[in-house]
Amino acid sequence: MATTEQIRNVVLLGHNGSGKTSLAEAMLHEAQVTSRQGTVERGDTVMDHDPEERALGQSISLAVASFDWQGHRINLIDTPGYADFRGEAILGLAAADLAVFVIDGVAGVQSQDVALWRLASSMAIPRLVFVNKLDRERSSFDRTLAQVREVFSSHADPAELPIGEESGSLDAMLGKVAGFYEEEVDNAVDSLSSLLEPLIMVVLGVLIGGLVIAMYLPIFMLGQVI
């Protein structure tokens, strides 16, 4: 059984339709709490257990589910996204150690996202942004990240990068990823070469004679200072 120090209360917040309940279902399935991942469309999600919620295909009340992950007990709090039910989101925030904002990768940052972010900020609750629906048409991680930085915080930095955007073949996505990493490797090699070149000249100077050492050693030391 988890101790108090091992318990984490995590609230999912965001505009209606951003995919909070679907994300909760994926997390519960990944943690092997459920044997089958439910969907809002089928009306068989764990979080939307009320008959009215399942009929409407949307959350109208706060729901909680728990799972164990890496030695911790996670209490996951799913909240409705409609402004009419903001009271439920406030209740979730009051109990939360962390607020996860689920942002639609197509629509971007929306009005409820902004209102709830300000509320979480006023309560000094740590916040994390999850960009969802990146497999949809017209989705854009870069555009959404730019909006997050503009509206929420200019210090927001991605902890993980998506493999692809919108629909497409696996080959196309892997090609983009390979191109990205190839460019990063080339840049790293260029940077390493520029750093090592003065050092190589110093080593050559040692082999050729003291005069060459006297010429290149100050250049090398200056490069280190800069």
N, C-alpha and C positions, 0 to 999 in steps of 0.2 A: 504494500500500500504506500502511495506517495505521501511524503511529508509536506508540511505547509510550504517549505522552501522550494519544493519541486512542483508546485501547482502554478499554472499560468492561465489567466483568463484573457482570452483573445476575442475581441468583438469585430465583426465584419460590417463595414459601413459603405454607403455609396448610393448613388441615384437609382431609382427604380429601373429594373431591367438590366443592370450592369453585370449580373451573374453571381451575386453573393451566395445564393442558395446552391447553385450548381458547383461553385468552388467548395462550399462546405461538404457537399456530397462526395466530391473527388477526394478531399482530405480524409473523410471517414472511410472511404473505400481503400485508399492507399494505406491507412493505418490498420486495415483488416477488421474494422468494426462491422462493416457490411460485406456480404458476399457478392452483392450486385450493386452497381452504382445507379442510383435513382436519377430521374430527370423531371424537370418541372412540367415538360410536355406530357409525360405519361402520368403525372400526378402521383408518383410513388416515392417522393423524397422523404427523408427522415425529418428534416426541419419543417416543411410545410405539412404538418400532420392534421391540421384542422380541415374538415370537409369543405368549408367555404374557401379556404386558401387553395385547396386542390382544384376546386371548381373554377376559381378565378385565374389560377396559374400565377399567383403572386403572393408574397408574404404580407400578412396584415398584423402580425404580432411577433414579439420576440420569442426565439426558440433557442434551446441550449442542448448541446450534445458533447460528450467527452470521449477522449481517446488518449492512449499512452504513446509517447514518442521520445525516444532517446533518453529514457530515464526521467521523463517529466509527465505530469498529468495535465493535458490541455483541455480546458473548458471552452468550447467554441460557441460563441454567441452570435446568432444570425439575426439581423434586424431588418425591418421593412424599409423600403427606399422612398415611399411616398411621403410628402411633407405632412399629410394629414396624420401620419403615424409617427411623427418625430419624437413623441414622448417615449416610444419604445426604444428608439435609438439612444435617447438620453439615459434611460435606465441601463442599457447595455454599457454605455460609456462609464457610468458610475461604478460599475463592477470590474472594469477592464484594466489589465496591466499593459495591454498593447491594442492599438486600433489599426486594423488593416483596411485601407480604402481600396475598394474594388472599382477600377475605372474602366469604362467601355473604350476599347481601342479604336472603335469607329467614331463614336459620338464625342469622345474626349471628355474633358472635365466639364461637369454640368452643375446646375444651380445647387442641388442638394449636396453634392460633393463639397462645394465651397462653404455652405452653411455649416455642415458637420465638421469640416476641417477647423473652422474658426472655433467651434465649440470644444473640440478636442484640444486645441491649442490653449484655450482659456483654462482648461482643466489640467494642463501640463501632462498630458498623456502621450507617451511615445507613439509615433505614427509610421506606418509602412504603406507603400502604394503597390498594388498588384494590378498590372495592366492586363485586362481580359479581352477575349474575343479577337485575338490577333489572327485567327484563321478566317475571319469574315472579309468580304469584299470591302475595299476602301479603308481597311484598318491600317494604322501606321504607328509603330512604336516610337519612332523619332518625333513625329508630330505630337503625340500624347505626352512624351517626356518633356518636350518644349513647353507645352501648356502647363504641366505640373510645375515646372521651374518658374514659369511666369506668374501663375496664380497662387501656388502653395509656398514654394521656397526655391530660391535660386541655388541653394546648396544641395538640392536633390540629385543624387547620383545613383545610377543603376547598379544593383548588386549582381544581377544576372541579365544576359542578353538573349533575346529570342532567336531561334534558328531561322524562322521564316515569317513572312507576312502574307496575308490573304491565302487563297487556295492556290495550289500548284503542285507539280510533281516533286517527289523526293529528290530526284536527280538535280532539279533546278535549285532546290533549297541547299543541297549539299554543295553544289557548285558555287553558290554565293558565299557559303561559310568557308569553303576552301580558299576562295579568292580573298576573303577578309583576312584569314590567318596568314596567307602567303604574303599579303601586303604588310601585315604586322611583323612577320619574321624578317622581311627585307628591311624594314625600318630599323628593327633591332640590330641586324647585322651592320647596317650603315652606321648606327650610333656606336656600336662596339668598335668598329674599325676606326672611327674618328677618335675614340678614346685611346686605343692601343697604338695608333701610329706614332705619337711622340715617344711612347715607351719603347717601341721597336727601334726608333732612331737612337735612343739612349743606349740600348743593348748593342747596336751596331757600332756606336761610338766607343764602347768598351773594347770591342774587338779591334777597331782600327787604331785607336790611340786617344790619349788624353785631350788632344786639341778638339776633336769632335765632341767629346763629352762636355767640354766647356761651352761649346756652341749650342747644344740641344738640351742640356739639363735645365737651364733657365726657362726654356720654352715649355718643357714638360711640367715644371713646377708652377708656372703661370697658368697652364691649362687646369691644373688641379685646384688652384685658388679660384679661378673663374667658375 
